[in-house]
Amino acid sequence: MNDLLHLRAKTGLRGTITVPGDKSISHRALMFGALAEGTTRILGILPGEDCLSTAQCLRQMGVGITAFSEPEVLVTGVGLGGLREPQEVLDSGNSGTTLRLMLGVTSSQPELYVTWTGDDSLRRRPMGRVVQPLQQMGARIWGRQGGKFAPLAVQGTALKPIHYVSPVASAQVKSAILLAGLLADGETLVSEPHTSRDHTERMLSAFGCPVAVVGSTVAVQGPARLTAQTVVVPGDISSAVFWLVAASITPESDLMLLNVGLNPTRTGALEVLGAMGADIEMVNPREVCGEPVGDLRVRSAQLHATTIDGALIPRLIDEIPILAVAATQATGTTVVRDAQELRVKESDRLWAVANQLGALGADISERPDGLEITGGRRLTGVQVQSLGDHRMAMSLAVASLVCTGELILEGAECAAVSYPGFYETLRNLAPE
């Protein structure tokens, strides 16, 4: 299926939005609930395709998980080391989080043999960055090109703790190693060049596993135990940023976003938009289940260029495509550096952003590690492609708000990976 969605410019986006549950937290709540002792309750889980992939893989390993259609999802934990060997190949779909984190979980459980695969996009994404440190711990993992790409076969075994110094700031790499370390005998440490998102550390602590954090080094002591909890999933900041940009660049707009997760390792996009002159107000800040949460009001504003680089990048890596859309409407030239990680996402996002926004008439050039975008040029609606990337699909839909003529989006359906109902919300905010 490759739907064509027809979109036109709008003015006056107004209303109140509750964005879907945070994808990163939803994945981890399912996994940690599965590995805990007792029954975990999850409220506000993201019912997107990626999280459904995680749930299905866990079910195939003997974990009881109720339907996502219920007000709360119940996960009947099997305890660390209690996963059952699946009878079939486990399919992670498009979810890199599922595959990378579960490599850490399954490689550390003796007597467990698992074969992992995914869709065409996931099978092209690099897994060596996770496989290599796990192999240092003693993991037995085989796959294409020496374990660099899925499909991957895992023979669980007892692992030894290590201190891994990661060349990249990646929450998925860090989390896979820490999860593998939960069954190792001793202290497992991960050091990063910059601190990546810390949902794993926060949730491990909430489930009763002590976590030591010193600067950008994180440590867990194994063997550990996890105890079932109630998890309230806040709205996903990565989903909220689409509306923050949409309202900022669309005249006469005024939106309120409710219950947005404001974890400081995830709020880089808020800082960038603030530096660009966006009119964003935080209302009712609070803490829910160890995660900072608040409501965000955003109104139209004249944006100006900024530079996005360095330690900011891990805190907004998923938001760069939509920030690039904001940059096309800002005065001056916005520069993105140190973002080569985007070349190994669902698509090569640096190439994809430059190619697809360029097709709309944006003054944008691709750099080896980023982008250069000179704003102020009116965009023109033409047919563009999501390239199977959910964040590209939604970014291009937001770009349609400031296009002359009709933008036709090919492959729009992939937005359901992280944001079911995105286009319906867009239509409701500014009815024709």
N, C-alpha and C positions, 0 to 999 in steps of 0.2 A: 504494500500500500504506500502510495506517495501522493498525498493530498495536495491540491492547490488551494491556497487560502488567499482571498482577495481583500486587501486592506486599503483604507484611504485615510488622509489626514483628518484630525479632529481638533477641536478646541474645548476648553472647559471640562477637564477631567475632574469629577467631583464625587465624593462618596466616602464610605468607610469600608476598609478591606481587612479581612483576617487571612493572612497568607498561610499556605500549607505548613505543616510541621517541619521542623528542621531535618533535612535528609541525613546529615552526619549523625545527629543524636538518635534519630529513629533506627538507623542501622545498628548503632552500638547498643541501644536498649534491647533490641532483639537478641543480639549476640550475647550480651552480658546476662540477660535473663535466661538464655539457654544454658549458660555455663554456671549459673547460680544454683543454690539449694533452695527449693521452694518455688512459689508461683509469683512471677513479676507481673504487675499491672502497668500498662502503658496507655496513657491518655494523650490524644492529639497526635498520634502517629501519622506520618506522611504515607498516604496510600498510593504512592507512585510506583512505577514499574521496577525501579532499582530496589526499593525496600521489599517489594513482593518477591523479588529474586532471592534476597537474603532469607526471608521467611520460608520459602519453598525448599531451599537447600538445607536449612536447619530441620525442617519437618522430615526430610529424607534421611536425616541422621538421628531420628527418634525423638525429636523435641515436639511437644504439643504446643501449637500456636493457634489461637482462635482467629476467626475471620476478621479482616480489616474493616468490614462494614459495621461492626459493632461499635458502640460508644467507647469502649475500652478493649484493648487487645491483651489477652492473658497468655503468658509464656510459662509453661511448666518446665522448670529447669531440670537438667540431668546431672548437674555438678561438673566441676573440672575433671576431665578424663572420662566422662560418662557418655560421650557421643557414640552412636552405633554406626558400624560400617554400612554405608549405603549400597544398595544393590545395583544402582545405575550411576552413570556419569552425572555429576552435578553441574548445572548450567547457571552461570552468574549473569546471563543476559548481557546488558550493557554496563553492569556495575563493577567498576574497578575497586570500589570500597569493599564489596562482598568478596571478591577474589583475593585481594591482597591481605585483608585482615584475616580471612578464614584460612589462608595459607599458614599464618602463624599459629592459629588455633589447632588445625588438623595435623600439622607436622610435629606438634609436641605431644600428641596422644598415642602411646604405644598400642600396637595391635590394630590400628585404624589405617585402612588403605582407601584412598579417595582419588578419583580422577576429576579434574576441574576443567571446564571449558567456558565459552561465552560466545557472544555474537561476533560478526565479522570485525566490528570496530574494536571490541575488547581483545580479540586475538592478535590485533596489530599493536596493542599497547604494551610498553616494556614492563616485564615482571622481574627482570634480573635484579633491579634495585631492592626488591624484597627477598628474592630467592638467595642472593649471595650472602647477606648477613645471617639468614636462617641456616644456610649450609655451614657457616662458621660456628653456629651453635650445635652442629651435628645433624641437621635436618637432611632427610633423604628425599630429594625432589628431582624429578626428571621432566624434561619438556623440550619443545622445539628450540633449536639453536642453543643447546646447552642449558636449557631452563630459562631462557630469556623471554619466551613467549608461550602462551597457552595454545593448545591444551597442555596441562601439567598433571603429572601423577605424583602423589604424595604417599609415602610409607611412613606412618607415624613412628616415632621412637623417642626415647628419653633424651632430652637436650641438656646442654651445659650452658650456664650463664656466660654472657660476654659483656664487654663495654664496647659498644659500637659507635664510632664517630662517623656520622652520616655526612656525605658530601653535599646533600641537598636538605633543605628544610621541608619535610614532607610528613604530614600527619599520618598518612597511610603506612609509610615505612616505619615510623616510630611506633605506631599502634601494633603492627604485625609483630615486631620484636618484643614489645612489652607483653602482648598476649601469649607469645611463645614462652616468655620468661615466667609466666604464672605457674607452670609445672616444673620449671628447672630448679635444681637444688642450689640456691645461692642468689646473689644479687645481679640482676640484669640492668644495664644502664644504656641509655641512648643519648648522645650529644649531637646537637644540630648547629649549623652556622647561624641560624636565626630561629626563634621560637615559632613553631607551627601551631595550628589550632589545637587546643588542649582538652577537647571533649573526652578523650579516652582517660586522661588523668583524673578529671573531675568525676567521671562516672565510676572508675575503679574505686575511688575513695568512697563514693556514695554506696557502693555495693560491699564495702567493708574491707577492701584491700588497701593497706597503707601505700602511699606513693610519695617518694621524696623528689622535690624539685629544687634544683639549685641553678639559677640562670637558665640556660638552654639545655641543661642536662636533667634527664628524668630517670628514676630508678624504681624498680619493684623487687620485692624479696619473695622468692619461691621456696618451696611450694606454698601456694596461697589458697584461700577459700573465698568464694563470693556468696553473699546472702541476698535473696530476692528482695526487691524494693518496688515502690510505686514511682514511676517516672512520668512526669508531666512534660511533654515535648513543646518547647516554645516555637513560634513562627520562625521560618528560615530567613535569616538576614540576606542570604544570596537570592532568594525569591523576592524579598522586599525591595531590593535595589532596583529591580526593573521598574517598579512603580515610583520610586524616588526620582529616577531619571525621567520617566515618562511625564510626571507632573512638573518637573523642573523645566523641561524644554517645550511643554505644551502651554500656550497662553491661557490665562484665566482658569488655572487649575488649582484645586485645593483638596488634598486627600488626607485621610487619617488611617494609619496602619496600626492595627491592634496586636498586642502580645508578641512583639518581635524580639527574638533572642539577640542580646547585645554583648555576647562574650567578647572580651577585649582582643582575643586572638582572631576575631572575625570581623572587626569593625573598621578595617582599613578603608573600605569604600566610603563609609560615612565621613572619615577624615578627608578623603580626597574630594568628595562633593562639597564639604565645608570649605576647603581651600579654593574650590572653583566658584564659590559664592552662592551655593544652593541655600534655599530658605527652608531649613529642616529644624524642627523643634522636638526635643524629647519630652514626653509627658509621662508621669506616673512611673518612674523607675522603681524596680523591685527585684527581688531574687526568688526564683522558683526552682526547687530541687538543685540548688547549687549553681544555677545558671542565671546571670543577670538578664533581666527582661524589661521592656518598656514599650510605650506607644510612640509612634512617630507621626508628626504632622508635617506635610511638605506642600509648598506652594510654588507657583511659577517664579522663575528668577532668570536674570541675565547671567550666564555663566562665563567664566574666563579660564584661560589655559593654566595648566599646572604641570609638574613633573612627577611621575610615579616610578619609584625605583627602590632599591636597597631592601631594608627590613620591612618595608610596607608590603612588598610583593607576596610573601606567604600569607598575609592577612587579608588579601583581596584577590587571590589568584583566579578564582572562579568568576569574579565580577569584571574582569578586564574587558570582555566583549561589550557589555552594556555601558561601561565607562567610556569606551571608545565612541559609542553612539553619542553620549553626552559631549564628548570632545568635538564632534563634528558641528555642534551648535554653539561652542564657546568661542569667544574672541581670543585670538592668538594661537600659538602652536603648542599642543600638548605632546610631551615625550614620555614614552613608556620604555624603561630599561630593566635588565636583569630578570626578564620574564620568559626565558627560554623553556621553562617548564611547560608553557602552553603548547609547545610543539608535540607533546605526547599525551594530550587529553583526548576526548572523544573524536576530535579532529585536530589537525595542526591549526590551533586557534589563531596563531599570529597570521599565518597565510590566509585562513578563512576570513578573518575580520577584514584584513586589507583587501582581499579579493571581492568580497560581497559588498562591503560599504563603498569600495571603489566603484563597483558597478552602479551604485546609486548616485555617483557623482561626488563622493567625498574626496577631499584632498588628503589622502592617506598613503603612507609608504611603509613598507615592511622593513624592519631592521633584523639582524641576526638574533638579537635578544629582546626585541620589542617592536614598537610602532612609533611613527611620527604623524600627528594629525593636526592640520591647520583648519580651524573652524571658520564659520561664517559663510560657507558655500551652501546654497539651497540644494537639498537632495531631490532626486527625481525618481518617481516610481517606475520600476521595471520588474522583470521576473528574476528572483534570486533564489538561492538554495540554502536550506538548513544544513546540508551535508550530513544529515543524521545526528546532529549535535543539538541537544535540547536548549542549551544556552544561546547558541547561534540563532535558533528559531525564534526565541523570545526577544532577543536583541533586535533582530530584523523587524519583528512586529512592532516594537517600540519605535524604531526608525521610521516606520510608515506614518507615524503621527505628524511628522514634519516634512513629508514628501509632497511634491506636486504630482498629481496624477495618481494612478492606482499601483500599489505594490502587490505583486503576486508572489506568494511564498510557497515554494515547493518543499515538501517534506515537513509540513507544519506539525504533523501528528506526533513527532518525537518529543514535543514539549511535555507530554504526559509522563516522561521519565521522572521529572522532578516537580511538575506543576500541573496536575490534572485540573482542567477548568480555567486555564490561563486566558484563553481567547474569549470565553464567555464573560469573564470578569472585565476584560478590556472593552467588550461591547457594552456592558452594563454601565460602565463609568461615563460614557458619552454616547447615549443612544442616537441613532441616525434621526 
